[in-house]
């Protein structure tokens, strides 16, 4: 049975992205600070289909595991707009459901990536994503507001955080506005690394 999860990097002070996000400034310009652990890994660049990365280690193993388990993605309009102009063709290699208020025909890319634009809410997006996933898991890709919506609706089964050793001081926090009474949170794994700390959590409804 498909699980619903998210897999995100955050700063020590809890920020998922910086200030002034937009297509000209994806993630508020902090991606290099939060994702350096990932950019170092060959597994990440293999996923993009290009040469890169100087390391092959446990961090790369977690990247490959996340890729392997994911059968479909859900993301918000802002995240899509930030990446649309720069993402390589067939980046996600699966169906991607974009939450939006607009009506738009699917964007079918070469390979296995198709973006579907969903304007009737998160439950509709999740229903469609689970069908596309064909028994694999559904990843809530972001941004933070979309993850918060799924958490507050009680729809997330587990999540994987990568705690980067930086303070951002301002930006968009991942867990702002979360209903503290929605879940019991269980730590299932803590994995240290040279450039991040991997934290895996399971969620159980109260």
Beta strands, then each sheet from edge to edge (+ up, - down):
strand 1: 4-11
strand 2: 15-17
strand 3: 70-76
strand 4: 95-99
strand 5: 107-108
strand 6: 114-118
strand 7: 137-142
strand 8: 158-164
strand 9: 172-173
strand 10: 183-192
strand 11: 196-205
sheet 1: 5+ 6- 4- 3- 7- 1- 8- 11+ 10-
sheet 2: 2+ 9-
end
